[in-house]
C-alpha cells in the first residue's frame, strides 16, 4: 500500500474510485447522556444559544489525559494500553457503513452514533464520502441473519467543503449524517445509545478507539478496540496514536475518552481520519493513526447537521 491509496484503503480500496464528494459558533458539548436517551423531536432550526442550553456547561474536572490517568492500574483491564488492537463483540453505538444492495462484508468505513436533539445523527470521517445509497449497521455482526440493532438508511450527509487530504483541509476530515427512523418510528439513538461530542481537551489523552477493519484485510470481520495515549501530529491540529490493527475500513472510528464499560459509551474527542486519510504512508500505516481535533469547525458542522442545512464556508 503506497501513496494516497494507503489512506483511502482505510475505507476500502475498491470503493474510492466510485465515491462522490457527497453563522459559525463555538458550541461546547458535554452533557452526560444516559444510554438510550434521545429521540427529542423539534420543529424548525436550532439557534446556537438553544444548542448551548441543550448541552449544558463544559466539564472542567477532568485531566488532560481523559481523567483516567496514565497508570494502567488506574483503569479497567479492558482499557489498559497494549499497543495492539484486539477483536471483541463491539458496542451498540459503533458500526459500519456500506452501500445498499451490496454484500455487507464490503463495508467501507466505520461510523458511530453521536448524541443530538433528534437522536438521528452519526459521525464518520469526511473522506469516507458517504453517498445517498449508504446505510449504517450499528453493532455489526458478520454473517448474522439479522443485525442486532438493525440497518439504518442514511438520509443526509454534512461535510465541510474545505476538506482535503493534505494541508489545512485535512484538519476538517469529519462528517455527520442523519439516518431515517426504523419501521417502528424510533430514532437510532433510542435503540443504540450515543456518544457525546465534546471539544478535544488537549493533545494528550487516553482514548479508546473502536473500529471495523474490512474483511479483505481482516478475515475475522469483527470489531476491534484499542486504548492508547495520544500526542500531537505536528504541525497539524490533529491527534496521533500508536496501535496496530487500524487498517482498511477503520476510517471514521470514534476516539473516546471517559469510556464507560457499563454504558459502553464515552466522550467523542475525534474520529480516525485527517492527514492522508488518517495515517502515514508505508510500513507504519497500520500502526499509526490520526484524528482531527474537535474545535470550532466541527461544532459549526454539527449545527448544520442538526438544523438539516448544507454547509457553506467562505
C-alpha positions as a printed NumPy array, in Angstrom:
array([[  0.   ,   0.   ,   0.   ],
       [  1.584,   3.232,  -1.132],
       [  0.671,   6.836,  -1.789],
       [ -2.868,   8.037,  -1.412],
       [ -4.233,   4.522,  -1.809],
       [ -2.887,   3.669,   1.621],
       [ -5.114,   6.175,   3.306],
       [ -8.119,   5.516,   1.097],
       [ -7.65 ,   1.855,   1.936],
       [ -8.905,   2.596,   5.426],
       [-12.344,   2.895,   3.875],
       [-11.988,   0.203,   1.247],
       [ -9.606,   0.166,  -1.701],
       [-12.235,  -0.896,  -4.253],
       [-14.626,   1.899,  -3.373],
       [-12.664,   5.139,  -3.645],
       [-12.937,   5.382,  -7.419],
       [-16.747,   5.217,  -7.112],
       [-17.036,   7.657,  -4.214],
       [-18.502,  11.114,  -4.732],
       [-17.959,  14.17 ,  -2.579],
       [-21.111,  13.941,  -1.232],
       [-23.101,  31.719,  11.348],
       [-20.062,  29.837,  12.863],
       [-20.428,  29.386,  16.572],
       [-18.375,  27.545,  19.167],
       [-20.589,  25.023,  20.969],
       [-19.017,  23.05 ,  23.774],
       [-20.804,  19.711,  24.125],
       [-20.561,  17.997,  27.464],
       [-23.914,  16.721,  28.714],
       [-23.895,  13.299,  30.309],
       [-26.422,  11.384,  28.215],
       [-27.786,   8.129,  29.611],
       [-27.795,   5.108,  27.354],
       [-30.922,   5.018,  25.258],
       [-31.593,   8.747,  25.554],
       [-32.622,  10.677,  22.508],
       [-35.477,  10.984,  20.083],
       [-36.062,  14.605,  21.034],
       [-38.43 ,  16.   ,  18.442],
       [-38.336,  19.634,  17.435],
       [-39.602,  21.675,  14.53 ],
       [-37.621,  24.457,  12.916],
       [-33.986,  25.469,  13.36 ],
       [-31.858,  25.336,  16.468],
       [-30.01 ,  28.501,  17.356],
       [-26.542,  28.444,  18.879],
       [-27.949,  29.649,  22.198],
       [-30.528,  26.87 ,  22.265],
       [-27.816,  24.347,  21.487],
       [-25.705,  25.716,  24.347],
       [-28.601,  25.31 ,  26.81 ],
       [-29.402,  21.838,  25.479],
       [-25.881,  20.534,  26.037],
       [-25.148,  22.174,  29.366],
       [-21.91 ,  23.53 ,  30.842],
       [-18.419,  22.406,  29.952],
       [-16.907,  19.686,  32.102],
       [-13.779,  21.098,  33.722],
       [-12.961,  18.487,  36.347],
       [-11.1  ,  16.089,  34.042],
       [ -7.369,  15.996,  33.486],
       [ -5.774,  16.255,  30.038],
       [ -5.277,  12.506,  29.82 ],
       [ -9.032,  11.957,  29.93 ],
       [ -9.289,  11.625,  33.698],
       [ -8.179,   8.017,  33.571],
       [ -4.532,   8.548,  34.43 ],
       [ -1.532,   7.086,  32.637],
       [ -1.075,   4.273,  35.139],
       [ -2.535,   1.03 ,  33.811],
       [ -3.685,   0.063,  37.324],
       [ -5.993,   3.117,  37.409],
       [ -8.267,   1.892,  34.624],
       [-10.253,  -1.273,  33.872],
       [ -8.169,  -4.078,  32.412],
       [-10.005,  -3.734,  29.083],
       [ -8.675,  -0.177,  28.817],
       [ -5.011,  -0.812,  29.522],
       [ -2.586,   0.331,  26.868],
       [ -1.209,  -2.605,  24.892],
       [ -0.104,  -1.097,  21.568],
       [ -2.215,  -3.506,  19.55 ],
       [ -5.938,  -3.686,  18.821],
       [ -7.951,  -6.749,  19.816],
       [-11.14 ,  -8.242,  18.454],
       [-14.283,  -8.036,  20.556],
       [-18.06 ,  -8.191,  20.115],
       [-18.485,  -4.468,  19.525],
       [-20.735,  -1.842,  21.101],
       [-24.231,  -0.755,  20.029],
       [-23.289,   2.817,  19.058],
       [-20.435,   1.932,  16.65 ],
       [-20.883,   0.168,  13.337],
       [-20.13 ,   0.008,   9.633],
       [-21.128,   1.945,   6.536],
       [-21.89 ,   0.132,   3.313],
       [-23.733,   0.751,   0.06 ],
       [-27.29 ,  -0.548,  -0.143],
       [-27.636,  -3.55 ,  -2.438],
       [-24.084,  -4.768,  -1.882],
       [-22.78 ,  -7.546,   0.354],
       [-22.472,  -6.162,   3.881],
       [-18.983,  -7.677,   4.054],
       [-17.995,  -4.897,   1.68 ],
       [-18.329,  -2.251,   4.39 ],
       [-16.012,   0.642,   3.679],
       [-15.893,   2.858,   6.77 ],
       [-16.703,   2.962,  10.462],
       [-19.22 ,   5.389,  11.971],
       [-20.78 ,   5.973,  15.369],
       [-23.927,   7.463,  16.86 ],
       [-23.438,  10.874,  18.437],
       [-25.96 ,  12.499,  20.757],
       [-28.224,  15.053,  19.057],
       [-31.551,  16.781,  19.744],
       [-33.474,  14.48 ,  17.382],
       [-31.419,  11.377,  18.138],
       [-30.728,  10.608,  14.476],
       [-27.081,  11.596,  13.958],
       [-23.929,   9.615,  13.175],
       [-20.346,  10.779,  12.642],
       [-17.559,   9.432,  10.436],
       [-14.518,  10.685,   8.519],
       [-15.073,  13.26 ,   5.778],
       [-13.034,  11.305,   3.235],
       [-15.442,   8.365,   3.555],
       [-17.646,  10.256,   1.076],
       [-20.904,   8.712,   2.251],
       [-23.268,   8.534,  -0.713],
       [-27.035,   8.64 ,  -0.999],
       [-27.205,   4.85 ,  -1.214],
       [-25.389,   4.258,   2.085],
       [-26.68 ,   2.53 ,   5.19 ],
       [-25.339,   2.258,   8.728],
       [-25.252,  -1.022,  10.665],
       [-24.554,  -0.401,  14.374],
       [-23.035,  -3.257,  16.35 ],
       [-22.385,  -5.096,  13.077],
       [-22.12 ,  -8.888,  13.315],
       [-20.641, -10.649,  10.291],
       [-22.788, -13.437,   8.875],
       [-25.791, -12.73 ,  11.109],
       [-29.179, -13.357,   9.526],
       [-30.473, -10.325,  11.417],
       [-28.341,  -7.445,  12.658],
       [-28.786,  -6.869,  16.42 ],
       [-29.576,  -3.15 ,  16.138],
       [-30.964,  -3.018,  12.625],
       [-29.915,  -1.433,   9.344],
       [-30.414,   2.338,   9.092],
       [-30.543,   4.107,   5.696],
       [-28.553,   7.33 ,   5.526],
       [-30.726,  10.363,   4.842],
       [-28.484,  13.445,   4.525],
       [-24.712,  13.908,   4.739],
       [-22.914,  17.009,   6.066],
       [-19.218,  17.556,   5.308],
       [-17.036,  20.651,   5.339],
       [-16.484,  21.674,   1.686],
       [-12.936,  22.803,   2.52 ],
       [-11.783,  19.303,   3.476],
       [ -8.747,  17.896,   1.696],
       [ -6.327,  15.007,   2.16 ],
       [ -3.348,  17.285,   2.838],
       [ -2.6  ,  20.66 ,   4.358],
       [ -5.048,  22.642,   6.488],
       [ -8.001,  20.962,   4.807],
       [ -7.023,  17.655,   6.407],
       [ -7.878,  19.188,   9.802],
       [-11.523,  19.122,   8.611],
       [-11.759,  15.396,   7.876],
       [-15.048,  14.656,   9.643],
       [-18.647,  14.354,   8.503],
       [-22.074,  13.911,  10.027],
       [-25.046,  12.084,   8.562],
       [-28.653,  11.707,   9.604],
       [-30.327,   8.317,   9.4  ],
       [-34.007,   7.577,   8.93 ],
       [-36.216,   6.166,  11.707],
       [-36.807,   2.432,  11.849],
       [-40.072,   0.711,  10.965],
       [-41.43 ,   1.454,  14.443],
       [-40.703,   5.16 ,  14.104],
       [-37.788,   5.098,  16.553],
       [-34.694,   7.235,  16.091],
       [-31.403,   5.362,  16.229],
       [-30.219,   6.887,  19.491],
       [-33.136,   5.324,  21.359],
       [-32.014,   1.921,  20.126],
       [-28.225,   2.143,  20.443],
       [-27.451,   4.946,  22.862],
       [-24.926,   7.562,  21.796],
       [-21.528,   9.032,  22.497],
       [-21.184,  12.681,  23.452],
       [-19.43 ,  15.043,  21.049],
       [-17.035,  17.196,  23.088],
       [-14.211,  19.626,  22.464],
       [-10.845,  17.858,  22.404],
       [ -9.333,  18.87 ,  25.777],
       [ -5.72 ,  18.814,  24.563],
       [ -3.3  ,  16.773,  22.536],
       [ -2.542,  14.248,  25.289],
       [ -5.494,  11.977,  26.061],
       [ -6.166,   8.38 ,  26.94 ],
       [ -8.573,   7.209,  24.231],
       [-10.483,   4.046,  23.496],
       [-10.776,   3.635,  19.723],
       [-13.301,   1.228,  18.189],
       [-13.453,   0.323,  14.511],
       [-14.267,  -2.289,  11.905],
       [-11.491,  -3.391,   9.526],
       [-12.876,  -4.701,   6.251],
       [-12.961,  -8.431,   5.634],
       [-10.256,  -8.301,   2.951],
       [ -7.64 ,  -7.012,   5.384],
       [ -9.001,  -8.749,   8.486],
       [-10.853, -12.013,   7.69 ],
       [-12.31 , -12.142,  11.226],
       [-14.639,  -9.306,  10.124],
       [-15.203,  -8.219,  13.712],
       [-14.945,  -5.021,  15.68 ],
       [-11.578,  -4.092,  17.15 ],
       [-10.703,  -1.83 ,  20.039],
       [ -7.555,  -0.298,  21.415],
       [ -6.712,   2.042,  24.26 ],
       [ -3.809,   4.388,  23.579],
       [ -2.291,   7.686,  24.612],
       [ -2.439,  10.439,  22.022],
       [  0.056,  13.118,  21.081],
       [  0.07 ,  15.988,  18.594],
       [  0.706,  15.39 ,  14.924],
       [  2.905,  18.394,  14.181],
       [  2.234,  20.883,  12.653],
       [ -1.4  ,  19.935,  12.086],
       [ -4.269,  20.401,  14.529],
       [ -4.55 ,  16.648,  14.796],
       [ -4.005,  13.822,  17.258],
       [ -1.923,  10.738,  16.596],
       [ -1.838,   7.37 ,  18.325],
       [  0.204,   4.187,  18.026],
       [ -1.83 ,   0.986,  17.873],
       [ -1.52 ,  -1.91 ,  15.43 ],
       [ -4.594,  -3.085,  13.554],
       [ -6.393,   0.014,  12.265],
       [ -6.315,  -0.791,   8.581],
       [ -8.79 ,  -0.646,   5.694],
       [-12.336,   0.035,   6.888],
       [-11.468,   1.808,  10.131],
       [-11.683,   5.4  ,   8.881],
       [-14.281,   7.199,  10.974],
       [-13.612,   5.11 ,  14.099],
       [-14.548,   7.149,  17.209],
       [-11.783,   8.205,  19.631],
       [-13.436,   8.133,  23.057],
       [-12.356,   9.442,  26.438],
       [-14.111,   8.545,  29.715],
       [-15.275,   5.31 ,  28.083],
       [-17.759,   3.594,  30.409],
       [-17.675,  -0.198,  30.213],
       [-21.197,  -0.298,  31.647],
       [-22.993,   2.031,  29.236],
       [-20.408,   1.301,  26.503],
       [-20.321,   4.976,  25.574],
       [-17.907,   7.845,  26.108],
       [-16.922,  11.371,  25.119],
       [-16.009,  11.573,  21.435],
       [-12.879,  13.713,  21.028],
       [-12.039,  12.676,  17.459],
       [-12.57 ,  10.272,  14.573],
       [ -9.926,   8.336,  12.667],
       [ -9.025,  10.499,   9.69 ],
       [ -7.027,  13.59 ,   8.904],
       [ -3.751,  13.862,   7.02 ],
       [ -3.548,  11.396,   4.103],
       [ -6.906,   9.999,   5.185],
       [ -5.824,   9.082,   8.687],
       [ -2.221,   7.927,   8.883],
       [  1.239,   7.771,   7.333],
       [  2.102,   6.011,   4.112],
       [  4.22 ,   2.88 ,   4.002],
       [  5.02 ,   0.214,   6.557],
       [  3.657,   2.146,   9.556],
       [  0.242,   2.798,   8.037],
       [ -1.44 ,   0.094,  10.145],
       [  0.342,   1.089,  13.366],
       [ -0.077,   4.886,  13.44 ],
       [ -3.429,   6.646,  13.089],
       [ -4.532,  10.282,  13.08 ],
       [ -7.623,  12.234,  14.064],
       [ -8.593,  15.897,  13.596],
       [ -9.064,  17.884,  16.793],
       [-12.637,  18.769,  17.721],
       [-12.626,  22.569,  17.538],
       [-14.858,  25.359,  16.266],
       [-15.275,  23.85 ,  12.81 ],
       [-16.754,  20.528,  13.89 ],
       [-19.294,  22.233,  16.143],
       [-20.307,  24.574,  13.313],
       [-20.83 ,  21.495,  11.144],
       [-22.787,  19.844,  13.954],
       [-25.155,  22.834,  13.998],
       [-25.587,  22.493,  10.234],
       [-26.439,  18.82 ,  10.665],
       [-28.987,  19.211,  13.461],
       [-30.622,  22.048,  11.504],
       [-30.59 ,  19.967,   8.289],
       [-28.83 ,  22.597,   6.203],
       [-25.995,  22.073,   3.78 ],
       [-22.784,  23.74 ,   4.993],
       [-21.354,  26.709,   3.129],
       [-17.997,  28.162,   4.049],
       [-16.061,  31.244,   2.851]])
